[in-house]
Structures are given as C-alpha cells and as structure tokens.
C-alpha cells in the first residue's frame, strides 16, 4: 500500500473493493476485504437512524450499509486518552510480543477483540484491564461490511488434487477441515463441517462433478452438511448416528450447547442459535470396511479403521502419492481422547497403526497439515503420554 495510489482487492476473479489505500483499509466494503487487509474484529451490528449499534456501542455509518462493522486493533487502547470512550473491561486471553508492539486478544463480555499496544503496556493472559476506543475511533473503527453466506467458507488448494474446504470463522480447534479429493470419474470430500451455513451452494467446487461424501466419523462438527450429498459412505459403527444425529450422540450437547458455543467462533454465522441448530438426518447410502479401496477412476485410497476418538472413525491413505487423511485420530493440536465414545486403548492401537504407514503428507481434521517426521513426533508423544497416564 505504501507505493500505490489505488488498491484493488479481488476474490475469485471479482473485484470486492477498490479505492485509496487509506479508505480500503479503514472502511472496507466487505468482510473479505476487512480480514485480508490486516487484523480486524468483526462486530455484528444493528443499523438504526444512521448508527451501527454493536456490543461496543454506536458508530455513525453511511446509508445503505450492511450488518457488521470492522474494528482495527489500533483504535483500541488499555489506557484512557483525552476524548477516548470506555467500552468495558477486557479479560486478556493471549499476548504475543511483536517487537515495537504487543498483540493482545481478549473478551469484553462475550465479544472477542484484538488490539495492539506498546509492549510495556501489555497485560498478561488471565488479567483484566479497562478498554477504551481511542479518540476518533468511532470514525476510524472501520467500514460497515455486508455479511453473506459466501464469506463463511474458504477453499485452499493443496497438491495432489486435494483442496481444503473449511469454515474460516471458527477457531482452529473447533473448525473441521473437510478435504476434497479430485478424481477422474468422481470426487470425494471427506467430512462436511458444522453445516449451519449451507455448504454446497456456497462452495461451487462441490457441485461441479459426480461426488460421494465419506464421513470419517459422526460428530456434529463433521456431519453438519452431510444431508446435502446424495451419496454418503461411513463405517458401520457410525451409521446409526448419521441416521439419527441426536445432540448427545453427535457430541453437540457435550461441546456446544448452552453458552459453550461462544468459544467455537471468531465470529458466529448470522442467525446462529445453538437451540435451533439443524442437524438433519443423513442415512448412509453405503458402508465401507477396513482395508476397502475407494476408486475414483485414476486414484485409489484405502480405508483404515482408526477407532479411539470415536468407535467408527476412519482415515484414508493413498499409497501412490503418500497422502494420509487422518482427520481426528491424529492432528497437530490437542487430541480429544476423553469425549463420550472415546476409547484410549483403541486410540493407542490406531496411533501405532499410523506409524506403520509411510505418508508424505498428513491432512488432519483440525490445525495445520504436516509431514512424516511430525507424524512420528505426534504419535510417539501421544503414546508416551497415554502409557504414563495408564
């Protein structure tokens, strides 16, 4: 932006915003622009009489504005200044030193915020501090952006004809990574996300060719959009839950009911209400078994039964490319080994089985993908901890 008089932001071949750098940064026209041009906190807003009413108060907006407002970190402060506006007390959750400033993340009530402060003014996680909107912050807080369904999903191409489809406004721990595998005769997506926002009508990739959904297991964050697919495959041990996805059986009751859903999102989808979360029945149209090949025409994946996180959890391995889609049995983050239906003994056996493979890359159900060395590190660390804990 330092060398440009005009900035154009494009998405999927279409212009999302264009204008002077200062305006595009300070008052983005869409949610995508707000989050791609630096850090932002997106606040849901109610437009009334020329003001956007948010959890942090009121901000003047232009006529015809949308239903959210982007708050840049630099307009917030932990110290009062002449003309600043108090917005509440923030509980600090994260602190990252970045040289000339510290990046803090925290909450005012249920609202998660980002801010940048001098390092010597930064608070430590667990502490609380008053939060202020700096002078002029109501004008510099960011343009009101329109929230649409198409902002909810993001697709990221990987090698080997594989594309990540995920819900980018969920936290890494709660966000299911759905892996779309391109084949000559048909495509194979593995898992279907939370499903509150319709998946296929917002991800054209999933509507282009013959397609069959493979569910790695039947937890709510993995099967939300399963009913959108005409063909659905799963191991027999998970089939009953797909057919009757009750909140207890899918773990929604355990992880996301009541107020526990607050921690799932950076920003919840418009209209989100855990009390009316629609998990539609999606009976399996076919069952797979351990060792079964899944032939896509020009490539073949092998089903690996990997119980432990759930009784019928499966992984996929392609010998030719060395691609392992491990989903929730192993990823580079905190593993869930104590949820209803989990079996630590089976989990250990599955981890040992993964160590027998020779993958080139591992795509998990959460967090970042990794290589064979990290696979061995994670599996051995898990096994050591599991053995020490009995």
Phi, psi and omega in degrees: 000340184291338184247011184243141172270338181223134177244132176242125179251123182243153177217122179053041177080008182236139179288123177267327183198152177205141179162184177301145183307319182298319182289317181298321179289313187280327183226070180294152184266345178222163178298320180301314180295318182301322185267343178270345180254054179098177182290144175210152164252126180263120180252131173295145186223153172244120184273122182212122175053042177081009179235146171263116179267120182234181178296342180256008179119208186246145176222133179293140180225163179280157177298144179081009181289167184271214192237025174207161180226140181264125179253117177281145184301328186285351179270000178251150183214152175268354181239139179291146174231159176304122179089000180284161183242122177290139181238003178129187179255132181257132172266120185283131179249329182219146176221123180233119178284128182228042175085257184283352177210167174244137179262121180248145171232138181194189183229141165250106190064235179265359185270121179272135185227154173244142174210158178242129183224161174303144183305323182285350178260356184287141176263162182266154178306137182099341179273165176238150180208150174293145181241140183230146169270120186296159181306130182082000182298331179293338177265333184257004186292343177124152181290155175285131185244147180276129179265125178230166178302324186291348175281344190284320183259151176226140176244135181228116181286138173245178176289173173067027178067030182243136179233133174278131171240119180215166180265094195289353179263008172261155180290156183303326180290324185266344185279118177283133174266112178264123184256119180263121181254124179272127175238168181292316186263332180198161179256156183228100169277139177253110180079163193223017170070190183292317173086004178293319173266128181308135186275304192290326181286347178252356177231090184304331179308330185272004182236006189275330190217171173305140190212146175223131181273133172247122179265123179290328175191178192245045173273155190302324183282356181248340187240011187305321181254017184301325183293347179284347183258139181284327179247129184222125180245147180196160172288150184305326184293343180255354189296321183296325180289322176299323181286324178227083185281071180288151183304323180289316184291328181270357182075005176300318179298328184281323189249335193227002180278168181063228180263002182291343180290344182304322185283354184282336193239144159289315172216129180287156176294152180302130179085004182300129176214110183299338181287340181238024180298121188267097173263103185278143174302139181219070183305139179298138174265352177198151179246144177244163180228165180302132179087353183290134174280142172245109187263121179258010178109307180238006179206151185227126174254147178253132177285132176238115177288118184234071181291165179140300174289323173209159187299323184249029180293143177227156171238168179232140179224133176249111184300317187298317183262344184075022179274124174245119174260099190271335184053231192270002178283333178201121174213170187270066180188184182297118179281146179261105184245000186237016179281162175306130181094349179284154181218108186295323179297315178294324178299316180298317179298321179293320178297319178295325180293322178296327179293340178281345181276168177232067182284154173268327178213146181239124176254114180268175180278350179210158177064190191279152173289162184206174184258188186294325179296316179294326176302312180295319178300311183294316182294315180294321178296318178297313181298319179296316180293320180294319179293320180295327181272359179091000000 
